[in-house]
């Protein structure tokens, strides 16, 4: 059995449309005396992204969807897979273009 834990590098960017994700896998097979950890570094490059607003042509709004797909590469630059997902906007603030805009929320 292999147990995998990881985190996506959503806040860390390596150039436009790229990010890193690191994961470690621990072999928990009982035939091994000691578990071994292995860190795998993947570089994600955004391949597709589409926005589905609930108010087309208007500002961002609660309920907007963004769908994305990224190609995954190892550190040597070999394509090793892909990942994707969706994001739903849960909070959309008005642009603070006027001095008192924040007080009118």
VOPAVEX-278170 format. One line per field, with one value per residue (C-alpha): residue in three letters; x, y, z. Coordinates in steps of 0.2 Angstrom, whole numbers, plus 5000, padded with zeros to 4 digits. Example, Ala and Ser with C-alpha at 12.3 -4.5 7.8 and 13.67 -1.06 7.14 Angstrom:
vextor	c(ala,ser) .
c1	c(5062,5068) .
c2	c(4978,4995) .
c3	c(5039,5036) .
This chain:
vextor	c(unk,unk,unk,unk,unk,unk,unk,unk,unk,unk,unk,unk,unk,unk,unk,unk,unk,unk,unk,unk,unk,unk,unk,unk,unk,unk,unk,unk,unk,unk,unk,unk,unk,unk,unk,unk,unk,unk,unk,unk,unk,unk,unk,unk,unk,unk,unk,unk,unk,unk,unk,unk,unk,unk,unk,unk,unk,unk,unk,unk,unk,unk,unk,unk,unk,unk,unk,unk,unk,unk,unk,unk,unk,unk,unk,unk,unk,unk,unk,unk,unk,unk,unk,unk,unk,unk,unk,unk,unk,unk,unk,unk,unk,unk,unk,unk,unk,unk,unk,unk,unk,unk,unk,unk,unk) .
c1	c(5000,5006,5000,5002,5001,5004,5001,4998,5009,4994,5003,5020,5022,5037,5033,5017,5004,5016,5017,5025,5017,5027,5021,5028,5024,5027,5027,5017,5018,5022,5035,5047,5056,5056,5045,5054,5048,5051,5048,5041,5042,5030,5029,5011,5009,4992,4985,4966,4956,4938,4927,4908,4901,4883,4882,4891,4899,4897,4909,4915,4900,4897,4893,4905,4914,4932,4937,4956,4968,4986,5000,5012,5031,5045,5060,5069,5055,5046,5027,5021,5003,4989,4978,4962,4948,4935,4934,4918,4918,4911,4915,4916,4920,4916,4931,4936,4937,4929,4935,4919,4915,4920,4907,4893,4895) .
c2	c(5000,5017,5032,5049,5067,5083,5101,5111,5126,5138,5153,5149,5154,5150,5161,5165,5151,5139,5132,5119,5105,5093,5077,5063,5045,5033,5015,5007,4989,4977,4968,4983,4986,5005,5017,5027,5045,5051,5069,5071,5089,5093,5109,5114,5124,5131,5123,5129,5140,5146,5157,5154,5170,5171,5189,5189,5206,5211,5211,5195,5189,5175,5159,5162,5146,5145,5128,5124,5111,5110,5099,5092,5091,5083,5094,5087,5095,5078,5079,5066,5070,5083,5090,5100,5107,5120,5135,5144,5162,5163,5181,5196,5213,5229,5238,5252,5265,5278,5284,5279,5263,5252,5260,5257,5238) .
c3	c(5000,4996,5005,4997,5004,4995,4992,4977,4975,4972,4980,4972,4954,4943,4928,4919,4921,4930,4947,4957,4967,4979,4986,4996,4996,5011,5007,5021,5015,5030,5020,5022,5038,5038,5028,5015,5010,4992,4987,4969,4962,4947,4937,4931,4916,4912,4896,4897,4907,4904,4915,4916,4924,4930,4924,4907,4903,4921,4936,4945,4955,4968,4959,4944,4939,4932,4924,4921,4915,4917,4910,4923,4920,4930,4934,4918,4907,4903,4902,4915,4916,4919,4932,4932,4942,4945,4956,4961,4967,4984,4987,4975,4981,4971,4965,4977,4964,4975,4992,5001,4991,5006,5017,5005,5005) .
